[in-house]
Amino acid sequence: MRSYDPDLTPSWKKQAPAPEVPAEPDLVVEEVSTGFCGAVIRCEAGTVTLEDRFGKHRVFPLDPRGFLLEGRVVTLVRPASAGPARPTRTASGSIAVPGARARVARAGRIYVEGRHDAELVERVWGDDLRVEGVVVEYLEGVDHLPEVVAAFAPGPDARLGVLVDHLVPGSKESRIAAGVTSPDVLVVGHPYIDIWQAVKPSVLGIRAWPEVPRGQDWKTGTCRALGWPSDNTGAVWQAILKRVTSYKDLEPELLGRVEELIDHVTAP
């Protein structure tokens, strides 16, 4: 007696099973039916909560083939429960020092141009800087660099490191930096107009940072071009910052420069 498969769907119509992916925190996916893109912030029995780049939360069922991960269909599943694990590395990729206390601040300092720069450095290198006792301050603009250096009075036991935005040949920033000649001051920079651009576009779900016409505020123009709220760039930056979890989310042009500054300030 011949047996029959109860599923009468032709084989050519059957979909291949999608790979199962644990819905780990910070995993960025897109829900297929709505196009909502966000990072996993919570996974409970049968549902997952996503947060988009503006901080909006939405809850979706863990349906088969319900999400896109890097362009391919996947099935999100609840992660296996595990006890808390102690990180072996910091966000910068350095070996973590469990239980280490912040060192008394050194005389040396690292200066960056503004608040957003300082927050990004803290996000990735904060643990390292506390262990080394290095304080990060900001210039509020590269125009203040000469007076900051003069007031700081750098020396062998109080080195100064400075991170400058848009440090490219022929720029105003490069001319100001060239005027700093103290051997105890290291001025380095990245090529980006604004520190936002040091965050990899893929981390934010965009193809690339837009070109903003000269004379237009870069942050405002960027938000308008990407359809982000342009009336509160500070809130947009906080949403961007939340997407940065480690050095892997940043462009190498920034990574190397910050490491140089830390080495300079902490050298014996």
Buried (B, 14 or more C-beta within 10 A) or exposed (E): EEEEEEEEEEEEEEEEEBEEBEBEEEBBBBBBEEEBBBBBBEBEEEBBBBBBBEEEEEEBEBEBBBBBBEEEBBBBBBBEEEEEEEEEEBBBBBEBEEEEEEEEEBBBBBBBBBEBBBBBBBBBBBBBBBBBBBBBEBBEEBEBBEEBBEEBEBEEEBBBBBBBBBBEEEBEBBEBBEEBEBEBBBBBBBBBBBBBBBBBBEBBBBEEBBEBEEEEEBBBBBBBBBEBEBEEBEEBBBBBBBBBBBBEBBBEEBBEBBBBBBEBBBEE
